[in-house]
């Protein structure tokens, strides 16, 4: 399952209907919890999210609305007896704050701290890039490697079946049959999380070509001066980021309380500049599914793989 669960969408000041930040990305067998603000533990209950689903916690920076929920989440994990290791990623300059938050949590989980002080890979498939905020801040990008999708008709024609299918996938060739002869390219899916930043190269690198981008939209276009002052994005700038990067779905969040509980106007501003991206104004407790995989290019025989896939129930 690949799904984004929205636990909170408010920026510095929560409202009656918007909790502080919190986002759980379900990615196959892992659960990535991003920026757990105050009240995240309670939001998890409302959203039907189990503490046992969390395998990694990723902090963009140590402003309170992005990390003050950490002790409660860790304590809940200890109470629920989470047995697997939990990896915590955060900017190195926030070490003292993070250790303070961890120290008031209930002990009992295998928590592994991973500070980072520069852009790069911090775990398999997980990269960070520096953003432009008032303190050290990093965004995250999760990417699946490209692969190949097997086609039943080609496998049958080549006489490959049963355990031999797995062998062919692992080894690339089997009895003169090449993997590329019986499959088509399968583009990997990708996700980016860009929070609390002015427009910058790091945000563009994170967003480049992703299927799903979560981006802050703290201010309206009319309040661009405030956005510059506090180093945040306007709704229009979030849309421009998505358009320039070729993003498929843009999820807006981190809304200022000055705009009330209806983010529709901000969504319209972002949509006006988002190019072909689908724009979603996130709401607390909402679940957002990943877009379907991108269609594959034409195969070597000149026949469109998407046409072949229609004969086998679509693409995986």
PEGI-V329328 format. One record per residue. RES is the residue in three letters. PSI is psi in whole degrees, 0 to 359 (999 if undefined). Layout:
res	psi
RES	PSI
RES	PSI
This chain:
res	psi
UNK	135
UNK	114
UNK	143
UNK	124
UNK	121
UNK	116
UNK	337
UNK	149
UNK	3
UNK	154
UNK	233
UNK	323
UNK	119
UNK	166
UNK	184
UNK	334
UNK	358
UNK	117
UNK	166
UNK	169
UNK	156
UNK	127
UNK	125
UNK	120
UNK	115
UNK	117
UNK	95
UNK	241
UNK	5
UNK	158
UNK	115
UNK	116
UNK	117
UNK	132
UNK	65
UNK	102
UNK	179
UNK	135
UNK	3
UNK	321
UNK	318
UNK	321
UNK	327
UNK	322
UNK	312
UNK	326
UNK	354
UNK	32
UNK	125
UNK	141
UNK	334
UNK	343
UNK	343
UNK	123
UNK	333
UNK	142
UNK	127
UNK	118
UNK	129
UNK	323
UNK	179
UNK	27
UNK	145
UNK	323
UNK	0
UNK	357
UNK	351
UNK	350
UNK	356
UNK	312
UNK	319
UNK	318
UNK	314
UNK	321
UNK	320
UNK	322
UNK	320
UNK	317
UNK	323
UNK	358
UNK	36
UNK	122
UNK	336
UNK	158
UNK	145
UNK	122
UNK	130
UNK	116
UNK	137
UNK	160
UNK	139
UNK	327
UNK	345
UNK	16
UNK	312
UNK	317
UNK	314
UNK	316
UNK	327
UNK	316
UNK	320
UNK	325
UNK	334
UNK	5
UNK	157
UNK	134
UNK	165
UNK	358
UNK	158
UNK	84
UNK	127
UNK	121
UNK	134
UNK	81
UNK	148
UNK	142
UNK	9
UNK	166
UNK	153
UNK	192
UNK	128
UNK	346
UNK	169
UNK	119
UNK	357
UNK	118
UNK	157
UNK	153
UNK	143
UNK	141
UNK	181
UNK	88
UNK	188
UNK	340
UNK	172
UNK	125
UNK	141
UNK	141
UNK	166
UNK	149
UNK	128
UNK	127
UNK	139
UNK	135
UNK	151
UNK	150
UNK	204
UNK	146
UNK	125
UNK	143
UNK	124
UNK	319
UNK	318
UNK	321
UNK	315
UNK	318
UNK	329
UNK	354
UNK	27
UNK	126
UNK	171
UNK	219
UNK	338
UNK	334
UNK	313
UNK	320
UNK	318
UNK	320
UNK	320
UNK	318
UNK	341
UNK	333
UNK	154
UNK	115
UNK	43
UNK	355
UNK	125
UNK	149
UNK	319
UNK	342
UNK	336
UNK	20
UNK	171
UNK	157
UNK	143
UNK	102
UNK	136
UNK	153
UNK	158
UNK	157
UNK	142
UNK	147
UNK	110
UNK	114
UNK	144
UNK	77
UNK	151
UNK	164
UNK	135
UNK	166
UNK	324
UNK	318
UNK	320
UNK	319
UNK	319
UNK	319
UNK	347
UNK	108
UNK	13
UNK	155
UNK	323
UNK	121
UNK	124
UNK	121
UNK	141
UNK	149
UNK	62
UNK	321
UNK	157
UNK	167
UNK	327
UNK	338
UNK	36
UNK	329
UNK	319
UNK	322
UNK	317
UNK	317
UNK	317
UNK	4
UNK	63
UNK	174
UNK	145
UNK	168
UNK	318
UNK	321
UNK	325
UNK	319
UNK	318
UNK	321
UNK	315
UNK	317
UNK	314
UNK	331
UNK	354
UNK	36
UNK	146
UNK	311
UNK	128
UNK	124
UNK	115
UNK	144
UNK	190
UNK	53
UNK	138
UNK	144
UNK	347
UNK	342
UNK	8
UNK	200
UNK	0
UNK	111
UNK	14
UNK	320
UNK	321
UNK	322
UNK	321
UNK	320
UNK	318
UNK	318
UNK	325
UNK	343
UNK	5
UNK	3
UNK	231
UNK	5
UNK	142
UNK	131
UNK	130
UNK	125
UNK	111
UNK	147
UNK	147
UNK	136
UNK	7
UNK	148
UNK	129
UNK	121
UNK	152
UNK	146
UNK	153
UNK	155
UNK	149
UNK	147
UNK	146
UNK	159
UNK	177
UNK	143
UNK	179
UNK	336
UNK	358
UNK	357
UNK	134
UNK	130
UNK	329
UNK	325
UNK	320
UNK	320
UNK	330
UNK	333
UNK	348
UNK	34
UNK	24
UNK	195
UNK	158
UNK	999
